[in-house]
Each structure stands twice: as C-alpha cells, then as structure tokens.
Amino acid sequence: MDSFKLAMEDAINQLDTVTDYLYKQKIKMAYTKLNGVVVVLAGLIDQLYEMNRNSQLKDFDINEIAGKLTEALNAMEAGDNVLLADILKYEIADQLRLIQNSL
C-alpha cells in the first residue's frame, strides 16, 4: 500500500508540473510530460478499479475519475489547454489527493 501511495504522490506531482506548463503556455513541454503521466495514471486507475471491486475504497466512485479523464481528453481534442489544466489540477489531482488521504 505504501508503494501505491508513493505512486499516487508522484502522479500528483507530475500533474502539477503539467498544469504549470499549460498555464504558462509551454504546450510542447506540457504534452511531453503528460505522455509520461498518462502511463502512471493508467496503472493507478487499474489498481483503483481493483481496490474498488474489492471494497477497499470507501465513499469513492471510480467512475467519477474516469469521467474526468474523458473530460480531459475532450479538452485536449478541442485544443483548450486552459480547460485541460483546470481539469488536471482541480478535478483529477484533487481526486487523487482525496483517495490518497483516505488510504
């Protein structure tokens, strides 16, 4: 469980870096960093689904974070980098922090 919490902390820190780049309009750097974060997030989401399935997560809707990831993808497709940054920072990273604090 400790390695999972550390992986979550790493993902949160990486998301913070991506959002900083997006807000500063350093788009190429942001997307380069985001490519790495996506791999980490995919692994975390798989673990969260498994934990949710085994009732290890309380008061957490796994579909909510999946929906936020879809919103982030839609913002990327629309080229709305500020919206993408907002979703990553205030929706996804915050959701990960809540999960991390509940473990």
C-alpha positions in Angstrom: 0.0 0.0 0.0 2.9 2.4 0.7 4.2 2.0 -2.8 0.7 2.8 -4.1 0.6 5.9 -2.1 4.0 6.9 -3.3 2.9 6.3 -6.9 -0.1 8.5 -6.3 2.1 11.2 -4.9 4.4 11.0 -7.9 1.4 11.2 -10.3 0.0 14.2 -8.4 3.4 16.0 -8.6 3.7 15.2 -12.3 0.2 16.6 -12.9 1.1 19.8 -11.0 4.1 20.2 -13.3 2.0 19.6 -16.4 -0.6 22.1 -15.3 2.1 24.7 -14.6 3.5 24.3 -18.1 0.0 24.5 -19.6 -0.8 27.7 -17.7 2.5 29.2 -18.8 1.7 28.2 -22.4 4.7 25.9 -22.6 2.5 23.5 -24.5 5.2 21.2 -26.0 6.8 20.7 -22.6 3.3 20.1 -21.0 2.3 17.4 -23.5 5.7 15.7 -23.3 5.4 15.5 -19.6 1.7 14.5 -19.9 2.7 11.5 -22.0 4.6 10.1 -19.0 1.9 10.9 -16.6 -0.7 9.0 -18.6 1.2 5.8 -18.2 1.4 6.3 -14.4 -2.3 7.2 -14.3 -3.3 4.2 -16.3 -1.5 1.9 -13.7 -3.1 3.8 -10.8 -6.6 3.6 -12.3 -6.2 -0.2 -12.8 -5.2 -0.5 -9.2 -8.1 1.8 -8.1 -10.6 -0.3 -10.1 -9.3 -3.5 -8.4 -9.4 -1.8 -4.9 -13.0 -0.6 -5.6 -14.0 -4.0 -6.8 -12.7 -5.5 -3.5 -14.5 -2.8 -1.5 -11.2 -1.3 -0.2 -12.2 2.2 -1.2 -15.0 3.8 0.8 -17.1 6.7 -0.4 -15.4 6.8 -3.7 -17.0 6.5 -7.2 -14.3 5.1 -9.5 -16.5 6.2 -12.5 -16.1 9.8 -11.4 -12.4 9.9 -12.1 -12.9 8.0 -15.3 -15.4 10.7 -16.4 -12.9 13.4 -15.5 -10.2 11.7 -17.7 -12.7 11.7 -20.5 -13.3 15.5 -20.0 -9.5 16.0 -20.1 -9.3 14.1 -23.4 -12.1 16.2 -24.8 -10.3 19.4 -23.8 -7.1 18.1 -25.5 -9.0 17.3 -28.7 -10.6 20.8 -28.6 -7.2 22.4 -28.1 -8.4 24.1 -24.9 -5.2 23.9 -22.8 -6.5 26.1 -20.0 -9.5 23.8 -19.5 -7.2 20.8 -19.7 -5.0 22.3 -17.0 -8.1 23.1 -14.8 -9.4 19.5 -15.1 -6.0 18.0 -14.4 -5.4 20.3 -11.4 -8.8 20.8 -9.8 -10.5 17.6 -10.7 -8.1 14.7 -11.3 -5.2 15.7 -9.0 -7.6 16.7 -6.3 -9.5 13.4 -6.6 -6.2 11.5 -6.3 -5.4 13.5 -3.2 -8.7 12.6 -1.6 -8.1 8.9 -2.3 -4.5 9.1 -1.1 -5.7 10.7 2.2 -8.3 8.1 2.7 -5.9 5.2 2.5 
